Amino acid sequence: MRKSGLTLLLVMATLAMTGCAPLVIGGAVAVVADEAIEQDKGGDGLF
């Protein structure tokens, strides 16, 4: 029982991370773009 519960938890965590991956990647791209604009033009950047 314990091993099957752990396996189910692992599968659910993997599916949750897979579903959130586009959001995480998009957020990272926005942060990098903001930093690049700040370095290039000064000021507050994009946000």
Secondary structure as GFF3:
##gff-version 3
##sequence-region A 1 47
A	DSSP	alpha_helix	2	41	.	.	.	ID=ss1
###
